[in-house]
Amino acid sequence: MKDKNKTSGLKHKKEDTIYELDLFDILMDNILDSIYFKDRQCRFIRINRRMMQSLSIQDMSQMIGKTDIDMFGEEYGRKTLAEDLHLMETGEPIIGLIEKRKLKKGKFNWTSTTKVPLRNDSGQIVGLVGITREINEVMETEEALAYERDLLHTLMDNIPDTIYFKDKKSRFTRINKAQARLLGVDNPEDAIGKTDFDYFTKEFASNAYKDEQKLFKKGGPVIAKPEKIRLADGQFRWVSATKVPIISKGGKVTGLVGISRDITRVKQAEDRQVQLLKEIESANTELKDFAYIVSHDLKAPLRGIGSLAEWLSTDYKDKFDEDGKELLDLLMGRIKRMHNLIDGILQYSRVGRLREEKEEVNLNELVKDVIDMIAPPENIKITVENELPSILCEKTRIGQVFQNLLSNAIKYMDKPKGKIKIGCNEDEKYWKFSISDNGPGIEEKHFEKTFQVFQTLKPRDEFESTGIGLSVVKKIIELYSGTIWVDSKIGEGSTFYFTLLKKVKI
């Protein structure tokens, strides 16, 4: 009976062992990780189906009895052989070893390997079992994340703007090197967990905290806000601060990222511009006062001299000989010239200083009125060659331009039949006007001199002129962002060109 029970127990034990081996085979063939067993000489004694697939082999016998050197080459094989021998000598397992293995056709494979010793019933190490999992997707993701981190680090460390991250309590969680310099800390890590109250004035820190807490509640960014801050060295700087909330995938605000750009030079330039405008305004006031002084204090005695000259001419006319009469006429001419010169100076000083409302002006009508006012002599004909545009301008100023140019052409005309032509062309941005005549012409060397204040090309005793008219014209044209120039040939006449913006900015 005992023998029968013993035989029955052995039978059941054998069946259990066979069942367990079947389960093991099923597990080995269906698990997604590569599994292998090695003996004490680091030779493969068994591998699973997944490992056969990863190595592109059809039969396990191609692997049994071989080492990593046989299968993967000298470099990788020697490395793993040393690891395996150390494991079997010490019994220390290898857990989650990440490796990049070169496969056939130059491809690479990322794996995570765990190796543990195999022991017999006596506890002796007789080999090892290894489990290798392919982690290509994980490593590719990790490489992509590492690349993004490298880009972020490069940006953070090299951009001249200050960059910082804060949590919802306005504590720094990360800053770049520029922000560290601004805070006066050597290491960006030193600022982590601290707030603006640790580095700036209480007033500035309080305002910044209020802005940030409002941002956290409403979720709206702060864009390019000018702020005056005090640096660690005591100096003040102006920055343009932008703060944007960091929002999680769940839609919650978790913190903020801030970027500040130093605009100290811009603010200094703006302050300087304001100061310059004040100085210009003061200079204009002084010029205005000067103009009144010129008008009153110079014209008054001039009128007195003119009155005395007229009395002499009237009361003592019979007592002057021809030379005396000629000198008296010369005196009257000089008085008139001085009077015109004062008026010219006043006119020149008012250009750009005194403004009138801009209006839409039909230049055809304006030029007709100017010609009627000038009343050219019968031997001089003024014609408008084509239709003139309507432009937005100060009517009086543009009238001065045409009046001065036409008056000059008439004054210096030396031909029995004078011809003056007015024309206009256009391009994309400008109207280009021309006033040409068949007068005496101007030498090329005098082209620039023509537009200078007090400059005349003929002696004043030959042609009465103040030398200011064309200077006034040039100043007006430049106020309208235009240019003026002359083209001329001696004996053939002159053409004055000037341009006016189609869209007037002043």
Secondary structure by P-SEA (a helix, b strand, c coil): caaaaaaaaaaaaaaaaaaaaaaaaaaaacccccccccccccccccccaaaaaaaccccccccccccccccccaaaaaaaaaaaaaaaaccccccbbbbbbbcccbbbbbbbbbbbbbbccccccccbbbbbbbaaaaaaaaaaaaaaaaaaaaaaacccbbbbccccccccccccaaaaaaaccccccccccccccccccaaaaaaaaaaaaaaaaccccccbbbbbbbccccbbbbbbbbbbbbbccccccccbbbbbbbaaaaaaaaaaaaaaaaaaaaaaaaaaaaaaaaacaaaaaaaaaaaaaaaaaacccccccaaaaaaaaaaaaaaaaaaaaaaaaaaaaaccccccccccccaaaaaaaaaaaacccccbbbbbccbbbbbbcaaaaaaaaaaaaaaaaaaaccccbbbbbbbccccccbbbbbbbccccccccccccccccccccccccccccccccaaaaaaaaaaaaccccccccccccbbbbbbbbbccccc
